[in-house]
Amino acid sequence: MKLTDQVVATLRKIAGEENVRLSEPMKLHTTFKIGGNADIYITPDLKHFPEVVRLLSKEQIPYQVVGNGSNLLVSDYGIDGAVISTHGWDDISVEGDVLRAQAGAMLSRVANTALEHELAGLEFAAGIPGSFGGAVYMNAGAYGGEMKDIITSVTVYHNREVKEISGSECRFGYRSSVFQKDAYTILNATMKLRKGAAEQIAAAMKELARRRQEKQPLDMPSAGSVFKRPEGYYAGALIEQAGLKGFQIGGAAVSEKHSGFIVNCGGATARDVMELIAAVKEKVKENSGVELQEEIRMIGRRQNSIN
Ligand SMILES: Cc1cc2nc3c(=O)[nH]c(=O)nc-3n(C[C@H](O)[C@H](O)[C@H](O)COP(=O)(O)OP(=O)(O)OC[C@H]3O[C@@H](n4cnc5c(N)ncnc54)[C@H](O)[C@@H]3O)c2cc1C
């Protein structure tokens, strides 16, 4: 990897001086408020993205694309190479019952745009604190809805080309998609919604927000549900049955309000979270025989056997 002054200067020329930062603390860009420094943090306009990637690839500098950092645990030792944020890729357009949004648009804003146009189908997503691209990548879902139900096509950057991928080619599964299997960057995506009544859409969004508020520790930094839902069970219930509600390692604790969440009680490190995850998995396996699997994505330099 050759992150020389010359490369940094060229990146600044392409993406703009203010959009290229060195040694950027990732804890500023994750909802967990955890994470060491990315060697270089770039927020290019969508039109400059391919040129930035071409240069990084030519210089053999690895890169990761991130959205709102709401499903990420970043290593305390930071991230090798570049982090490219989709922040600012946020155009949204509506034509009839078809809504198209760029990857960096916040999902809540996309859902509110659907509401403004009296389009139903995205109510489930209004309270998910991620970007639209992150939601497509994760096939985010809640309260019976999933991105896979509404996505009809996704525009990606892959192997130096911009390509259109149809909904079925996305191979969506539970919190998974084809985009997780290769270096795809989601640029924008299109959804087919259905005509609805504004009052009903707003009422559904309000009710789901109330349920979230009641059940989830939204006042503390977290990355949402840490574990995938094991078939036939709820991760939170298994964790609670294993006696782990409130269990704490360093600054990280199993939430008192929702045992499926790990919260940062102040000053938590990625190591604290990883150790807590390992302890929870072990205890739950011992208690119920179920093997929990992480939903959150761990990125950055290796710091122990978990990542
Ligand atoms: C309080 C709270 C509640 C939550 N509730 C839910 C919920 O109900 N349902 C649910 O599914 N999730 C939930 N989450 C998790 C999270 O919000 C979702 O997974 C969300 O979709 C992640 O989007 P993001 O933009 O934050 O992605 P990030 O965390 O930034 O990234 C997640 C992954 O997506 C990749 N990625 C992001 N954008 C792109 C792109 N444009 N192209 C290619 N790859 C990309 C990243 O590389 C990374 O691997 C919750 C999180 C919190 C903190």
The ligand as a MOL file (V3000), in Angstrom:
LIG
                    3D

  0  0  0     0  0            999 V3000
M  V30 BEGIN CTAB
M  V30 COUNTS 53 58 0 0 0
M  V30 BEGIN ATOM
M  V30 1 C -30.8240 1.7040 17.1160 0
M  V30 2 C -30.6830 0.8250 15.9090 0
M  V30 3 C -31.7710 0.1360 15.4140 0
M  V30 4 C -31.6500 -0.6870 14.2780 0
M  V30 5 N -32.7410 -1.3450 13.8260 0
M  V30 6 C -32.6370 -2.1260 12.7280 0
M  V30 7 C -33.7840 -2.8190 12.2370 0
M  V30 8 O -34.8860 -2.7000 12.7410 0
M  V30 9 N -33.6060 -3.6090 11.1390 0
M  V30 10 C -32.3940 -3.7550 10.5290 0
M  V30 11 O -32.3070 -4.4930 9.5230 0
M  V30 12 N -31.3090 -3.1070 10.9820 0
M  V30 13 C -31.3940 -2.3050 12.0660 0
M  V30 14 N -30.2830 -1.6560 12.5230 0
M  V30 15 C -28.9790 -1.8710 11.8700 0
M  V30 16 C -28.6480 -0.8740 10.7390 0
M  V30 17 O -29.3390 0.3450 10.9260 0
M  V30 18 C -28.9860 -1.4560 9.3630 0
M  V30 19 O -28.2350 -2.6310 9.1080 0
M  V30 20 C -28.6970 -0.4560 8.2350 0
M  V30 21 O -29.2630 -0.9360 7.0520 0
M  V30 22 C -27.2040 -0.1990 8.0050 0
M  V30 23 O -27.0740 0.9150 7.1290 0
M  V30 24 P -25.7990 1.8720 7.2180 0
M  V30 25 O -25.8950 2.8870 6.1430 0
M  V30 26 O -25.6490 2.4070 8.6040 0
M  V30 27 O -24.6530 0.8430 6.8870 0
M  V30 28 P -23.1810 0.7680 7.5150 0
M  V30 29 O -23.2870 0.3720 8.9510 0
M  V30 30 O -22.4330 2.0040 7.1890 0
M  V30 31 O -22.5850 -0.4490 6.6980 0
M  V30 32 C -23.1250 -1.7580 6.8570 0
M  V30 33 C -22.5370 -2.6290 5.7370 0
M  V30 34 O -23.0390 -2.1560 4.5060 0
M  V30 35 C -21.9720 -1.8300 3.6010 0
M  V30 36 N -22.4270 -0.6850 2.8150 0
M  V30 37 C -23.0330 0.4500 3.2630 0
M  V30 38 N -23.3620 1.2390 2.2060 0
M  V30 39 C -22.9250 0.6080 1.0880 0
M  V30 40 C -22.9630 0.9130 -0.3040 0
M  V30 41 N -23.5040 2.0440 -0.7730 0
M  V30 42 N -22.4270 0.0180 -1.1720 0
M  V30 43 C -21.8750 -1.1360 -0.7250 0
M  V30 44 N -21.8060 -1.4710 0.5850 0
M  V30 45 C -22.3350 -0.6200 1.4810 0
M  V30 46 C -20.7700 -1.5350 4.5000 0
M  V30 47 O -19.5590 -1.8040 3.8410 0
M  V30 48 C -21.0200 -2.5100 5.6510 0
M  V30 49 O -20.4960 -3.7900 5.3560 0
M  V30 50 C -30.3880 -0.8120 13.6380 0
M  V30 51 C -29.2890 -0.0910 14.1290 0
M  V30 52 C -29.4220 0.7160 15.2440 0
M  V30 53 C -28.2340 1.4940 15.7280 0
M  V30 END ATOM
M  V30 BEGIN BOND
M  V30 1 1 1 2
M  V30 2 1 2 3
M  V30 3 2 2 52
M  V30 4 2 3 4
M  V30 5 1 4 5
M  V30 6 1 4 50
M  V30 7 2 5 6
M  V30 8 1 6 7
M  V30 9 1 6 13
M  V30 10 2 7 8
M  V30 11 1 7 9
M  V30 12 1 9 10
M  V30 13 2 10 11
M  V30 14 1 10 12
M  V30 15 2 12 13
M  V30 16 1 13 14
M  V30 17 1 14 15
M  V30 18 1 14 50
M  V30 19 1 15 16
M  V30 20 1 16 17
M  V30 21 1 16 18
M  V30 22 1 18 19
M  V30 23 1 18 20
M  V30 24 1 20 21
M  V30 25 1 20 22
M  V30 26 1 22 23
M  V30 27 1 23 24
M  V30 28 2 24 25
M  V30 29 1 24 26
M  V30 30 1 24 27
M  V30 31 1 27 28
M  V30 32 2 28 29
M  V30 33 1 28 30
M  V30 34 1 28 31
M  V30 35 1 31 32
M  V30 36 1 32 33
M  V30 37 1 33 34
M  V30 38 1 33 48
M  V30 39 1 34 35
M  V30 40 1 35 36
M  V30 41 1 35 46
M  V30 42 1 36 37
M  V30 43 1 36 45
M  V30 44 2 37 38
M  V30 45 1 38 39
M  V30 46 1 39 40
M  V30 47 2 39 45
M  V30 48 1 40 41
M  V30 49 2 40 42
M  V30 50 1 42 43
M  V30 51 2 43 44
M  V30 52 1 44 45
M  V30 53 1 46 47
M  V30 54 1 46 48
M  V30 55 1 48 49
M  V30 56 2 50 51
M  V30 57 1 51 52
M  V30 58 1 52 53
M  V30 END BOND
M  V30 END CTAB
M  END
